[in-house]
Amino acid sequence: MAQTSRGRAQDRAKVAAGQDHEVKYEAKKESVSKETVKKAVKSAGNSRKKVEAEIGRH
């Protein structure tokens, strides 16, 4: 698992909805708006696979 600059473990299997750069990345990857990604995280949880599945359903 990768480390952040502060030495914390970084989990790439999750989407941090509070981090604008992660939301922008996921929105661009899925060709949807940032708001759509945030709503998907809120309803499906922060697992990247679940978020992508939630976005795909709409």
KELUM-760977 format. One record per residue (C-alpha): residue number from 1; residue in three letters; y, x, z. Coordinates in nm, 2 decimals. Each point is the difference from the previous one (the first is absolute). Layout:
REM residues N
num NUM; residuo ALA; c2 Y; c1 X; c3 Z
...
//
This chain:
REM residues 58
num 1; residuo MET; c2 0.00; c1 0.00; c3 0.00
num 2; residuo ALA; c2 0.35; c1 0.13; c3 -0.09
num 3; residuo GLN; c2 0.25; c1 0.10; c3 0.27
num 4; residuo THR; c2 0.37; c1 -0.10; c3 0.01
num 5; residuo SER; c2 0.27; c1 0.25; c3 0.07
num 6; residuo ARG; c2 -0.02; c1 -0.10; c3 0.37
num 7; residuo GLY; c2 -0.38; c1 0.07; c3 0.01
num 8; residuo ARG; c2 -0.11; c1 -0.36; c3 0.00
num 9; residuo ALA; c2 -0.29; c1 -0.12; c3 -0.20
num 10; residuo GLN; c2 0.10; c1 -0.18; c3 -0.32
num 11; residuo ASP; c2 -0.22; c1 -0.29; c3 -0.12
num 12; residuo ARG; c2 0.03; c1 -0.06; c3 -0.37
num 13; residuo ALA; c2 -0.22; c1 -0.30; c3 0.02
num 14; residuo LYS; c2 0.27; c1 -0.20; c3 0.16
num 15; residuo VAL; c2 0.34; c1 -0.13; c3 -0.12
num 16; residuo ALA; c2 0.28; c1 0.04; c3 0.25
num 17; residuo ALA; c2 0.22; c1 -0.30; c3 -0.07
num 18; residuo GLY; c2 0.28; c1 0.15; c3 0.21
num 19; residuo GLN; c2 0.02; c1 0.31; c3 -0.23
num 20; residuo ASP; c2 0.21; c1 -0.07; c3 -0.30
num 21; residuo HIS; c2 -0.15; c1 0.28; c3 -0.21
num 22; residuo GLU; c2 -0.35; c1 -0.14; c3 0.05
num 23; residuo VAL; c2 0.10; c1 -0.35; c3 -0.09
num 24; residuo LYS; c2 0.18; c1 0.12; c3 -0.31
num 25; residuo TYR; c2 -0.30; c1 0.21; c3 -0.10
num 26; residuo GLU; c2 -0.24; c1 -0.30; c3 0.04
num 27; residuo ALA; c2 0.24; c1 -0.24; c3 -0.18
num 28; residuo LYS; c2 0.03; c1 0.24; c3 -0.30
num 29; residuo LYS; c2 -0.37; c1 0.06; c3 -0.01
num 30; residuo GLU; c2 -0.08; c1 -0.37; c3 0.00
num 31; residuo SER; c2 0.31; c1 -0.10; c3 -0.22
num 32; residuo VAL; c2 0.13; c1 -0.24; c3 0.26
num 33; residuo SER; c2 0.31; c1 -0.03; c3 0.22
num 34; residuo LYS; c2 0.04; c1 0.17; c3 0.34
num 35; residuo GLU; c2 0.01; c1 -0.34; c3 0.16
num 36; residuo THR; c2 -0.33; c1 -0.09; c3 -0.15
num 37; residuo VAL; c2 -0.16; c1 0.31; c3 0.16
num 38; residuo LYS; c2 0.15; c1 -0.08; c3 0.33
num 39; residuo LYS; c2 -0.13; c1 -0.36; c3 -0.01
num 40; residuo ALA; c2 -0.34; c1 0.13; c3 -0.09
num 41; residuo VAL; c2 0.00; c1 0.25; c3 0.29
num 42; residuo LYS; c2 0.10; c1 -0.28; c3 0.23
num 43; residuo SER; c2 -0.27; c1 -0.24; c3 -0.11
num 44; residuo ALA; c2 -0.29; c1 0.25; c3 -0.07
num 45; residuo GLY; c2 0.07; c1 0.28; c3 0.24
num 46; residuo ASN; c2 0.09; c1 0.36; c3 -0.08
num 47; residuo SER; c2 -0.32; c1 0.11; c3 -0.17
num 48; residuo ARG; c2 0.09; c1 0.12; c3 -0.35
num 49; residuo LYS; c2 -0.31; c1 -0.17; c3 -0.15
num 50; residuo LYS; c2 0.08; c1 -0.33; c3 0.17
num 51; residuo VAL; c2 0.36; c1 0.01; c3 -0.11
num 52; residuo GLU; c2 -0.09; c1 0.08; c3 -0.36
num 53; residuo ALA; c2 -0.26; c1 -0.29; c3 0.01
num 54; residuo GLU; c2 0.26; c1 -0.24; c3 0.14
num 55; residuo ILE; c2 0.25; c1 0.10; c3 -0.27
num 56; residuo GLY; c2 -0.26; c1 -0.04; c3 -0.27
num 57; residuo ARG; c2 -0.07; c1 -0.36; c3 0.12
num 58; residuo HIS; c2 0.36; c1 -0.11; c3 -0.07
//
